[in-house]
């Protein structure tokens, strides 16, 4: 009776642990088998290959040791058995097989029991961690709810029922205070497997937290009729969210606002009063940016796709509204649209245009040796560089009022003479800097570029081949909600990223680092996908 009671108790313990830790009962029984095997090895010798089996229905424990079948003399009967002896137990035994030999039941001493307990605890803890990780790794991007378990140094530990998560101090909305027992909702943005167990990281400041809250409050978003295209947040203060409807009969902004603002107010309440601007998304970048700068009115938009920058002109009385308090409105609009936005008043834009006009006029006067009236006429017609005048068709210049064919030809000759003079000066400066002649053969590289690169220490084709695109044209970095522009070696040459990539690739081909693509490959890459 004592034996059966012990067996029953063993199974009850396994069932209780499995329920409490939410893990498979078989994993608990396997950990018990490992613990018994370890204890048995301490008695029969560490070299002995002991196997323990627990019957999941009766709780009966069977111990056996595995012996390797050999056909020669052996020294240790605890691990080997002769093939003739093995065939007395199993006629089909062959050399190299493993034969199981039953072992008598054993009583666990205090030390063996303690060791077995540690094995079981460790195995169960590992299984619990694996279960937690497998459960939550697929929940990244979801909103979870839990109770605050404790607060440590501003970090909030949340009990999710089947695991613990952490909301770090910088992932909490400013001025937000939680106490033990408070209910909290947050966004799962990362789950990591670490030595101390799976770490579940939550956030209440993540932009997608707001998007998921709207999905819970607005059925059209949940059903996919309305799509959230982008979100920008200044946590606890203000946010902008861009939405678009796949059904022309449904207003995306009105659906997100709800009857008398009920839907958006539910989200605002969860975000501690964060003001939310709901913006209609547009495929046209200029229209989208105008919408994103609401409530400010925009007079004009100037888009520079190569530089990834946009100039927005607003009336003088709208400047402070467009910029927002501490630049908040334009910063959020920039984050929402992905464009660097510069806000100008109409007066500032007029002054800038006049300055650019004057700079072009001065350039033409100095380079072409013409009077101010001629230079102003050329600038007024849209010419901005000497290269344009040198390479444009003469009829385009002759068509300017007051000009004739002879005047156009003279202007083109003077433009070409100026470019040749500048080219000679750049070539001399390039040689003085030690830039090798082979750089001239790299497609897209001009003499002026070679001078600038030489000043930066880029003097050979190999040096240029080792550059990255960012090294040439610079890059933008988002830091503390602001865009920081880092200049490149060729900043100021109006070089697009595609042009810079082509120059680097041409240098690598010239240096023999890569092989030039065949004409067929180029054609295939340039083909437009079929509609």
PLY file of the C-alpha trace (Angstrom):
ply
format ascii 1.0
element vertex 531
property float x
property float y
property float z
element edge 530
property int vertex1
property int vertex2
end_header
0.00 0.00 0.00
2.86 2.38 0.80
4.36 1.81 -2.62
1.12 2.49 -4.47
0.50 5.59 -2.36
3.96 6.90 -3.25
3.29 6.19 -6.90
-0.04 8.00 -6.76
1.57 10.96 -4.96
4.26 11.17 -7.64
1.68 11.50 -10.40
-0.33 14.04 -8.37
2.78 16.16 -7.92
3.50 15.99 -11.65
-0.08 17.04 -12.46
0.01 19.91 -9.94
3.32 21.28 -11.25
2.14 21.02 -14.85
-1.04 22.96 -14.06
0.70 25.61 -11.96
3.48 26.30 -14.49
1.21 25.80 -17.54
3.55 23.26 -19.09
3.08 19.78 -20.49
2.72 17.01 -17.89
5.10 14.85 -19.93
7.84 17.47 -19.52
7.47 17.26 -15.71
7.65 13.47 -15.79
10.72 13.65 -18.06
12.43 16.01 -15.60
11.66 13.54 -12.78
13.19 10.73 -14.84
16.34 12.84 -15.38
16.55 13.53 -11.64
16.23 9.82 -10.78
18.88 8.94 -13.37
21.29 11.46 -11.89
20.73 10.10 -8.38
21.17 6.53 -9.61
24.47 7.38 -11.28
25.82 8.73 -8.00
25.17 5.26 -6.53
26.15 2.97 -9.41
28.99 5.08 -10.77
29.09 8.11 -13.08
30.29 5.98 -16.00
27.14 3.82 -15.79
24.49 4.68 -18.38
21.35 4.57 -16.22
17.83 4.92 -17.61
14.75 5.68 -15.53
11.18 5.30 -16.77
8.03 6.48 -15.00
4.79 4.88 -16.13
2.46 7.86 -16.76
-0.58 5.82 -15.78
0.58 3.91 -12.70
3.53 5.99 -11.52
5.76 2.89 -11.40
9.48 3.65 -11.61
11.73 1.27 -13.55
15.50 1.55 -13.40
17.85 -0.05 -15.90
21.39 0.37 -17.08
22.54 0.15 -20.67
25.39 -2.23 -21.50
27.27 -2.19 -24.80
27.62 -5.58 -26.51
31.28 -6.45 -27.26
33.02 -9.58 -28.59
36.29 -9.22 -26.69
37.49 -9.15 -23.13
36.36 -6.15 -21.10
37.39 -4.64 -17.77
34.22 -2.86 -16.64
31.06 -4.98 -16.39
29.09 -1.83 -15.54
29.19 -0.62 -19.14
30.04 -3.71 -21.27
28.62 -7.19 -21.81
29.99 -10.03 -23.90
28.00 -10.95 -26.99
27.49 -14.54 -25.78
25.97 -13.34 -22.47
23.87 -10.76 -24.30
22.37 -13.44 -26.57
21.19 -15.38 -23.52
18.91 -12.42 -22.80
18.19 -11.41 -26.38
19.02 -13.92 -29.14
19.05 -11.10 -31.73
21.81 -9.12 -29.96
24.71 -8.01 -32.17
28.09 -6.46 -31.40
27.64 -2.71 -30.85
24.03 -2.98 -29.64
22.90 -1.68 -26.25
21.28 -4.14 -23.84
19.07 -2.89 -20.98
19.71 -4.63 -17.65
17.08 -4.06 -14.93
18.29 -2.50 -11.67
16.68 -3.02 -8.27
14.69 -0.16 -6.72
16.82 2.17 -4.63
16.21 4.39 -1.63
17.20 8.04 -2.11
19.35 9.53 0.60
19.09 13.16 1.69
21.86 14.33 -0.64
20.53 12.37 -3.61
17.01 13.69 -2.99
18.31 17.27 -2.79
20.21 16.79 -6.04
17.13 15.31 -7.67
15.05 18.28 -6.50
17.49 20.73 -8.10
17.34 18.85 -11.39
13.54 18.87 -11.38
13.35 22.58 -10.49
15.86 23.48 -13.21
14.12 21.40 -15.88
10.69 22.78 -14.96
12.02 26.35 -14.96
13.56 25.86 -18.43
10.30 24.40 -19.73
8.37 27.33 -18.23
10.74 29.82 -19.91
10.43 28.07 -23.25
6.65 28.11 -22.92
6.64 31.83 -22.10
8.94 32.67 -25.00
6.98 30.56 -27.51
3.74 32.16 -26.32
4.82 35.82 -26.42
7.22 35.83 -29.39
4.18 35.55 -31.66
2.41 38.39 -29.84
4.89 41.11 -30.83
2.81 43.95 -32.24
-0.21 43.26 -29.99
-1.66 45.13 -27.04
-1.64 43.19 -23.77
-3.22 43.97 -20.43
-1.91 43.15 -16.99
-1.62 44.24 -13.37
1.29 46.24 -12.01
3.32 43.88 -9.83
5.97 46.34 -8.66
7.81 49.51 -9.65
11.62 49.46 -9.67
13.58 52.66 -10.31
10.78 54.01 -12.49
10.45 50.76 -14.47
7.05 49.07 -14.20
6.91 45.26 -13.86
3.60 43.95 -15.21
2.06 40.58 -14.36
0.48 39.20 -17.54
-0.84 36.08 -15.82
1.37 33.65 -17.74
4.52 35.72 -17.50
6.07 39.00 -16.41
6.84 41.97 -18.64
8.59 45.28 -18.13
7.73 48.82 -19.19
10.95 50.77 -18.99
10.86 54.32 -17.69
11.49 55.83 -21.14
8.59 53.79 -22.58
6.09 55.35 -20.16
4.06 58.45 -21.01
5.54 61.46 -19.16
3.96 62.27 -15.80
2.31 58.83 -15.79
2.34 57.14 -12.37
1.44 53.52 -11.62
1.02 51.78 -8.29
0.91 48.12 -7.32
-2.28 46.50 -8.48
-3.13 49.07 -11.17
-4.35 47.70 -14.49
-2.27 48.75 -17.47
-2.42 48.24 -21.23
0.72 48.39 -23.34
2.20 47.40 -26.71
4.51 44.37 -26.99
7.44 45.62 -29.10
10.14 43.05 -28.30
10.57 39.58 -26.78
14.09 38.30 -26.15
15.39 34.95 -24.96
17.99 35.65 -22.26
19.85 33.65 -19.59
17.48 34.75 -16.84
14.47 33.82 -18.96
12.43 35.47 -21.70
12.29 39.25 -21.39
9.03 40.81 -22.60
9.32 44.54 -23.31
6.22 46.71 -23.36
5.73 50.31 -24.44
3.10 52.99 -24.04
4.99 55.54 -26.14
5.44 53.44 -29.28
3.63 54.93 -32.32
2.01 51.57 -33.06
0.43 51.56 -29.59
-1.84 54.36 -30.77
-2.51 52.57 -34.08
-3.56 49.40 -32.23
-5.77 51.40 -29.86
-7.59 52.88 -32.86
-7.96 49.37 -34.29
-9.71 48.35 -31.05
-12.02 51.38 -31.07
-12.72 51.68 -34.83
-14.27 48.53 -36.37
-13.46 49.77 -39.89
-9.73 49.66 -39.10
-10.03 46.20 -37.57
-11.90 44.97 -40.67
-9.30 46.50 -43.01
-11.67 49.00 -44.64
-9.60 51.87 -43.22
-5.81 51.58 -43.08
-3.46 53.42 -40.73
-0.59 54.50 -42.99
1.68 56.22 -40.45
1.77 57.56 -36.91
3.88 60.26 -35.27
3.78 60.90 -31.53
5.10 63.29 -28.96
4.00 61.03 -26.06
1.67 62.67 -23.58
1.40 65.88 -25.58
0.35 65.55 -29.20
0.15 63.03 -32.04
-0.73 62.79 -35.71
-2.14 59.72 -37.43
-2.61 59.32 -41.20
-5.49 57.15 -42.41
-6.95 56.16 -45.78
-10.19 54.42 -46.70
-10.39 51.57 -49.23
-14.11 52.31 -49.59
-14.86 55.68 -51.22
-18.19 55.87 -49.40
-16.53 55.87 -45.96
-14.82 58.98 -44.61
-11.65 57.73 -42.83
-11.32 60.80 -40.59
-14.98 60.79 -39.57
-14.91 57.05 -38.83
-11.89 57.49 -36.54
-13.45 60.46 -34.76
-16.74 58.66 -34.15
-20.11 60.00 -33.07
-19.44 63.21 -31.15
-15.80 62.21 -30.91
-16.50 59.08 -28.88
-13.91 56.88 -30.61
-11.02 59.31 -30.59
-11.82 60.34 -27.01
-11.49 56.73 -25.88
-7.96 56.66 -27.31
-7.15 60.09 -25.85
-8.28 58.88 -22.42
-5.96 55.85 -22.59
-3.04 58.10 -23.62
-3.46 60.51 -20.70
-5.04 63.33 -22.69
-2.67 63.25 -25.68
-4.11 65.50 -28.41
-4.56 63.61 -31.68
-4.74 65.06 -35.21
-6.32 62.62 -37.66
-4.92 63.29 -41.15
-6.24 61.95 -44.49
-3.35 60.20 -46.25
-2.60 61.04 -49.88
-0.32 59.39 -52.41
0.72 62.85 -53.59
3.53 63.96 -51.28
2.70 67.67 -51.50
-0.97 67.12 -50.67
-0.09 64.80 -47.80
2.34 67.33 -46.31
-0.25 70.12 -46.57
-2.72 67.89 -44.69
-0.08 66.92 -42.11
0.61 70.56 -41.22
-2.99 71.15 -40.17
-4.35 73.30 -38.63
-1.93 75.69 -40.38
-2.81 76.96 -43.87
-0.21 76.44 -46.61
0.30 78.84 -49.51
2.85 76.91 -51.60
4.90 73.72 -51.56
8.29 73.27 -53.25
9.43 69.64 -53.47
13.06 68.50 -53.85
12.94 64.73 -54.32
16.70 64.30 -54.79
17.50 65.96 -51.45
14.45 64.43 -49.74
13.46 67.92 -48.59
10.38 70.05 -48.97
9.93 73.80 -48.53
6.51 74.89 -47.31
5.51 78.52 -47.72
2.85 79.82 -45.31
1.32 83.26 -44.79
3.12 85.41 -42.23
0.28 85.07 -39.69
0.38 81.23 -39.98
4.09 80.75 -39.25
3.81 80.13 -35.50
0.84 77.79 -36.01
2.69 75.78 -38.68
5.83 75.42 -36.57
3.93 74.74 -33.35
5.10 75.08 -29.78
8.81 74.27 -29.67
8.59 73.10 -33.27
6.18 70.32 -32.35
3.76 70.62 -35.29
6.38 70.64 -38.06
8.40 67.92 -36.28
5.39 65.59 -36.08
4.46 66.36 -39.69
8.03 65.49 -40.73
7.90 62.18 -38.85
4.45 61.39 -40.27
5.38 62.05 -43.91
9.05 61.01 -43.87
10.14 64.31 -45.46
12.40 67.00 -44.08
10.15 70.06 -43.95
11.38 73.66 -43.92
8.78 76.29 -43.05
9.09 79.68 -44.76
6.90 82.77 -44.69
5.88 84.35 -47.98
8.25 87.23 -47.26
11.18 84.90 -46.52
10.46 82.92 -49.69
10.35 86.14 -51.73
13.65 87.28 -50.23
15.24 83.92 -50.96
14.08 83.95 -54.57
15.45 87.47 -54.98
18.76 86.38 -53.48
19.00 83.38 -55.82
18.13 85.62 -58.77
20.86 88.06 -57.78
23.40 85.26 -57.35
22.66 83.91 -60.85
22.85 87.41 -62.30
26.25 88.00 -60.68
27.47 84.59 -61.89
26.54 85.35 -65.51
28.08 88.83 -65.35
31.40 87.51 -64.02
31.63 84.33 -66.12
30.33 85.67 -69.47
31.55 89.29 -69.15
28.11 90.72 -69.97
26.24 93.68 -68.53
23.61 93.40 -65.82
20.63 93.65 -68.16
21.74 90.64 -70.25
22.55 88.63 -67.12
19.10 89.41 -65.65
17.38 88.37 -68.87
19.19 85.01 -68.80
18.31 84.47 -65.12
14.69 85.46 -65.76
14.41 82.82 -68.51
15.31 80.11 -65.96
19.00 79.57 -66.74
20.84 78.82 -63.48
24.28 77.49 -64.47
26.94 78.16 -67.08
26.69 74.52 -68.20
23.07 75.07 -69.25
24.08 78.00 -71.45
27.01 76.08 -72.97
25.04 72.96 -73.90
21.58 74.38 -74.67
20.46 74.82 -78.28
21.27 78.28 -79.58
17.67 78.87 -80.67
16.55 78.76 -77.02
18.80 81.71 -76.22
18.00 83.55 -79.47
14.28 83.34 -78.64
14.77 85.65 -75.64
13.38 89.11 -76.41
16.17 91.43 -77.59
18.54 88.56 -78.50
19.41 87.31 -81.99
21.37 84.35 -83.38
24.70 86.18 -83.24
24.14 87.13 -79.59
23.17 83.54 -78.71
26.27 82.19 -80.46
28.51 84.67 -78.63
26.99 83.75 -75.24
27.50 80.03 -75.95
31.13 80.64 -76.97
31.84 82.65 -73.83
30.17 79.93 -71.69
32.34 77.26 -73.29
35.49 79.39 -72.84
34.62 79.87 -69.16
34.07 76.14 -68.61
37.35 75.33 -70.38
39.19 77.80 -68.16
37.63 76.36 -65.00
38.41 72.84 -66.23
42.10 73.75 -66.71
42.26 75.31 -63.24
40.63 72.25 -61.66
42.97 69.91 -63.54
46.01 71.82 -62.27
44.64 71.78 -58.70
43.90 68.06 -59.03
47.46 67.29 -60.07
48.84 69.42 -57.25
46.75 67.41 -54.77
48.12 64.13 -56.17
44.84 62.78 -57.57
45.71 60.14 -60.18
44.78 60.53 -63.85
42.75 57.29 -63.81
40.06 59.07 -61.77
39.08 60.94 -64.95
37.95 57.67 -66.52
35.38 56.95 -63.77
31.95 57.76 -65.23
30.22 60.67 -63.49
33.34 62.14 -61.86
34.13 65.74 -62.91
37.34 67.70 -62.45
35.71 69.80 -59.71
34.73 66.60 -57.90
38.30 65.30 -58.17
39.61 68.47 -56.50
37.10 68.11 -53.65
37.83 64.39 -53.26
41.58 65.08 -53.30
41.16 67.52 -50.41
39.34 64.73 -48.53
42.18 62.24 -49.16
40.39 60.31 -51.93
43.17 60.26 -54.56
42.96 56.90 -56.33
40.29 54.80 -57.99
40.68 52.27 -55.15
40.05 55.03 -52.60
36.84 56.00 -54.40
35.79 52.34 -54.77
36.08 51.93 -51.01
33.61 54.77 -50.36
29.95 54.27 -49.52
27.11 56.32 -50.96
26.69 58.11 -47.64
30.37 59.13 -47.74
29.74 61.05 -50.96
26.32 62.66 -50.47
25.95 62.53 -46.67
23.09 61.10 -44.64
20.30 62.12 -42.31
19.99 60.90 -38.73
16.92 61.07 -36.49
17.87 62.03 -32.96
15.48 63.14 -30.21
12.77 63.73 -32.79
14.97 66.01 -34.92
16.75 65.39 -38.21
20.53 65.91 -38.15
22.14 66.17 -41.61
25.71 64.91 -41.99
27.51 66.26 -45.05
29.43 64.06 -47.50
32.57 64.63 -49.56
30.54 65.83 -52.56
27.80 67.76 -50.76
27.04 70.86 -52.83
27.42 69.19 -56.22
23.66 68.49 -56.47
24.42 64.78 -56.65
21.50 62.39 -56.08
21.95 59.12 -54.21
21.44 57.20 -57.46
24.21 59.23 -59.11
26.52 58.61 -56.14
25.80 54.86 -56.24
26.61 54.83 -59.97
29.95 56.60 -59.36
30.96 54.17 -56.61
29.99 51.17 -58.74
31.91 52.57 -61.75
34.98 53.00 -59.51
34.70 49.42 -58.25
34.45 48.13 -61.82
37.46 50.23 -62.84
39.39 48.95 -59.83
38.56 45.35 -60.76
36.59 44.70 -57.57
33.41 43.71 -59.42
32.55 42.76 -62.97
30.47 45.02 -65.18
26.92 43.79 -65.79
26.15 42.60 -69.28
23.72 44.54 -71.46
21.04 41.87 -71.02
21.26 42.12 -67.23
20.98 45.90 -67.36
17.91 45.71 -69.61
16.23 43.20 -67.29
16.89 45.36 -64.21
15.55 48.50 -65.93
12.36 46.83 -67.12
9.19 48.11 -65.53
7.02 45.46 -63.85
3.91 44.62 -65.79
0.67 46.00 -64.46
0 1
1 2
2 3
3 4
4 5
5 6
6 7
7 8
8 9
9 10
10 11
11 12
12 13
13 14
14 15
15 16
16 17
17 18
18 19
19 20
20 21
21 22
22 23
23 24
24 25
25 26
26 27
27 28
28 29
29 30
30 31
31 32
32 33
33 34
34 35
35 36
36 37
37 38
38 39
39 40
40 41
41 42
42 43
43 44
44 45
45 46
46 47
47 48
48 49
49 50
50 51
51 52
52 53
53 54
54 55
55 56
56 57
57 58
58 59
59 60
60 61
61 62
62 63
63 64
64 65
65 66
66 67
67 68
68 69
69 70
70 71
71 72
72 73
73 74
74 75
75 76
76 77
77 78
78 79
79 80
80 81
81 82
82 83
83 84
84 85
85 86
86 87
87 88
88 89
89 90
90 91
91 92
92 93
93 94
94 95
95 96
96 97
97 98
98 99
99 100
100 101
101 102
102 103
103 104
104 105
105 106
106 107
107 108
108 109
109 110
110 111
111 112
112 113
113 114
114 115
115 116
116 117
117 118
118 119
119 120
120 121
121 122
122 123
123 124
124 125
125 126
126 127
127 128
128 129
129 130
130 131
131 132
132 133
133 134
134 135
135 136
136 137
137 138
138 139
139 140
140 141
141 142
142 143
143 144
144 145
145 146
146 147
147 148
148 149
149 150
150 151
151 152
152 153
153 154
154 155
155 156
156 157
157 158
158 159
159 160
160 161
161 162
162 163
163 164
164 165
165 166
166 167
167 168
168 169
169 170
170 171
171 172
172 173
173 174
174 175
175 176
176 177
177 178
178 179
179 180
180 181
181 182
182 183
183 184
184 185
185 186
186 187
187 188
188 189
189 190
190 191
191 192
192 193
193 194
194 195
195 196
196 197
197 198
198 199
199 200
200 201
201 202
202 203
203 204
204 205
205 206
206 207
207 208
208 209
209 210
210 211
211 212
212 213
213 214
214 215
215 216
216 217
217 218
218 219
219 220
220 221
221 222
222 223
223 224
224 225
225 226
226 227
227 228
228 229
229 230
230 231
231 232
232 233
233 234
234 235
235 236
236 237
237 238
238 239
239 240
240 241
241 242
242 243
243 244
244 245
245 246
246 247
247 248
248 249
249 250
250 251
251 252
252 253
253 254
254 255
255 256
256 257
257 258
258 259
259 260
260 261
261 262
262 263
263 264
264 265
265 266
266 267
267 268
268 269
269 270
270 271
271 272
272 273
273 274
274 275
275 276
276 277
277 278
278 279
279 280
280 281
281 282
282 283
283 284
284 285
285 286
286 287
287 288
288 289
289 290
290 291
291 292
292 293
293 294
294 295
295 296
296 297
297 298
298 299
299 300
300 301
301 302
302 303
303 304
304 305
305 306
306 307
307 308
308 309
309 310
310 311
311 312
312 313
313 314
314 315
315 316
316 317
317 318
318 319
319 320
320 321
321 322
322 323
323 324
324 325
325 326
326 327
327 328
328 329
329 330
330 331
331 332
332 333
333 334
334 335
335 336
336 337
337 338
338 339
339 340
340 341
341 342
342 343
343 344
344 345
345 346
346 347
347 348
348 349
349 350
350 351
351 352
352 353
353 354
354 355
355 356
356 357
357 358
358 359
359 360
360 361
361 362
362 363
363 364
364 365
365 366
366 367
367 368
368 369
369 370
370 371
371 372
372 373
373 374
374 375
375 376
376 377
377 378
378 379
379 380
380 381
381 382
382 383
383 384
384 385
385 386
386 387
387 388
388 389
389 390
390 391
391 392
392 393
393 394
394 395
395 396
396 397
397 398
398 399
399 400
400 401
401 402
402 403
403 404
404 405
405 406
406 407
407 408
408 409
409 410
410 411
411 412
412 413
413 414
414 415
415 416
416 417
417 418
418 419
419 420
420 421
421 422
422 423
423 424
424 425
425 426
426 427
427 428
428 429
429 430
430 431
431 432
432 433
433 434
434 435
435 436
436 437
437 438
438 439
439 440
440 441
441 442
442 443
443 444
444 445
445 446
446 447
447 448
448 449
449 450
450 451
451 452
452 453
453 454
454 455
455 456
456 457
457 458
458 459
459 460
460 461
461 462
462 463
463 464
464 465
465 466
466 467
467 468
468 469
469 470
470 471
471 472
472 473
473 474
474 475
475 476
476 477
477 478
478 479
479 480
480 481
481 482
482 483
483 484
484 485
485 486
486 487
487 488
488 489
489 490
490 491
491 492
492 493
493 494
494 495
495 496
496 497
497 498
498 499
499 500
500 501
501 502
502 503
503 504
504 505
505 506
506 507
507 508
508 509
509 510
510 511
511 512
512 513
513 514
514 515
515 516
516 517
517 518
518 519
519 520
520 521
521 522
522 523
523 524
524 525
525 526
526 527
527 528
528 529
529 530
